[in-house]
Amino acid sequence: MKGILGLLRHKLPPEERKEAGESVFFSTAFADHGISADEAIPWEARAVEVGAKRLNADKGAPKLQALWARDPHMKRLDSAAMDQLMHFFDFATVVADRELMRQDEYGSFMIVLLSGTMAVDRDQQWGERVRLSEARPGEILGEMSLLDSGKRFSHCITLTDCEVAILGAEALDEMMTVRPQLAASLIALLARKMSLRLRAVGARLTDRR
């Protein structure tokens, strides 16, 4: 099963693949926090659960590049960096009404929405589920858990058929090994976008009280 799920990954070029694997900062971070491997949900497991189908990189990568070229933060990566970045992403299609992330679970991957619409919902302490937003193409989901090994902040559910790009903890570790400057730039940009979004969500939740 592990070998079959591995086919979902878009591998590094052969000459670089042998260099990867030295860094295990992100792929071991959950264990460092006392979280067992069974508790941290990788994309491969979630892909099987929701019936995701592989999207060829030659179709998914250009969509991701085009979307990030228009993003005020991600466009700071130049074309060469963007080309390198594509080697570390998986690409998939998912039908409507599938929950790709669940609030309070541990997940070792993030998603970039390439096409379609996804709901971002959060269960409140008083029992109500609140719609925080509806994600559109280009938006990043789940990067907080990938970076800090914490619980998911919200539920992410496909409202339509969607195409997604996925970056997992192991792929991020590979990037840190073979493309450390690229990894540092990506992490800094993700952290900035995450901070801005959390501020906006916090303000929205405060207004609802």
N, C-alpha and C positions, 0 to 999 in steps of 0.2 A: 504493500500500500504506500509506503514512504517513497518508493521509487516512482510510482505512478503519479503521486502528488507533486513530486519534484519536476515533472514535465511542465507544470504550470509556470515555472520560473524561467525568465529570460536570462540565460547564463552570460557570464562574462566571456570575452574572447579567450580562446584556449591559452594564448601566451600569457594572459594575466590571471587566469583562473588559479594557476598553481601558486601564485603569490598571495592569494586571498586566504582569509581564515585566521590570520595572526591575531587580529583584534576580535575580542568577544565581549566588548563592553556592553552592548545593547542586548545581545542574545542571552547573556547570563544575568542581566540586571534583575530580573524577577526573582531568580534563585537567591541573589544577594539580599533581597528584601524578605526572604523566608517564604516565598511563594513557589509552590511546586510546579513542575512542568505541566502537569495536568490542568492546573488552574489558569495558565496563560494560554489564550486561544490564538493559534497562528492562523494566517490566511488560508493555508492549505486545508485545515479542518473546517473553517467557516465556508470555504468555497464548495466543499463536498456537501455540507449541510444545506446550503441555499441553492444548490444546483448550478453554480456558476460555470460558464463555459469559457475556454481559453480564447482570447482575442490575440491574433498575431501581432507581434511588435511592430511590423511594418505598417500596420493600420493604427495601432494605439499610440505609438510614439509620436507620429506627426501631430495627432490631435492634442496630446499633452504639451508638446512644444509650442503649438499655435496658441493654446490657452494661456500658458505661462508667459508668452511673449507680450501679452496684453495686460498681465497682472502687474500692478505698480511695484510690488516687492520682488516677485520671482523673476521679472525681466532683467533684474540686475545680474543674473547669470548670463554670460555672453554665449554666443552660438556654439563655440567649442565646448564650453562647460555643459551646455544643455545636451549636446550630442553624447558626451561621456555619461551624463546622468541617466540616459535612457537604458543603458545596459543593466541598471540595477533595479528596474521596475518590472513587475508582472502586469499583464493586461487581461481583462476579463469582461464578459457580458453577464448581466444578471437581470432576470425578469422582474416585473413589478411585484410589490407586496412581499419583499424578502428583507429580513432584518440582518443587516451586515454587521452591526455593532449593537451591544446591549449595555445599558447603563449598569454600572457597578461591576462589570466583569473585567478581567484583565486580558488585554489584547496586545499582541506583539507586532502589529502592523498598522499602517495608516493608508487612507484611500484618497485619491484625487478623482473627482467626478468628471468624466469626459463628455458624457451626454446623458440626457434625461434629468429627472428631478428626484431628490431624496428628502424625506422628512427628518428633521432633527428635533426629537422630543425628549422631555425630561420629566420624570416622576417626582412630584413634590411631596414633602413630608406630610401634608394634610390629605394625601391620596389622589390629588388631581394630576393628570398628565397634561403638561403644557407644551404647545408647539413653539419651540424656540425660533425656528426658521425653516425655510425650504431651500435646501442647497441646490445651486445651479452649476452648470459646467465650469470647471476651473477651481471650484472650492475644495479645500483640503479638510478631511475628517479623520479624527482619531490620532492626530500627531501628538497630542498631549500624553497619552498612554505609552506611545512608542518612545518618547523622549524621557519621561520620568518614571516609567514602570508602575504607574498608579492605575486606579480603576477608571473605567470609561465614565465620562461625564454625562453622556446622553445615549438615547437610542437613535440609530440611524437606519431608516427603512426606505426602500425604493418605492417611490410612488408611481413610477413608470419603468419601462424597460430601460436599463442603464448600461453604459460602458464605463469601466473604472480602471484606474491605474493603481497598483498596489506596491508599497515599499515596506518590506518586513525588516525585523531586527537583524537577521543574519545578513541580508543584503546591505544594510547600513554599516554593519561591521566590515563587510568586504570593501565598501567604499572608503572607510576610514583607513584601511590597509593600503589599497592601491591608488586611491585618489584623496589623500588627507585634506588638501586644500579645498577640494570640491565638497567633501563632507562637512568641513567647518563652515563653509559658506551656506550650504543648504540648512544646516542646523540653526545657524544664526537667523536666517530668513524665516524659517518655520517658527522659531521662538518669538520673533517680532510679530508675525501674523497671529500666532496663538494669543499673545498678550492683548493685542487690540481686540480680538474677537471676544475674549473672556471679559474684558471691560464692558463691551457692548452688551453681552448677555447679562452680566451682573446688573447693569443699569435697567435692562428690560424687566428682569425678575423683580427688582426693587419697585418698579412702577406698578407691578401687578398686585402688590400687597395692599 
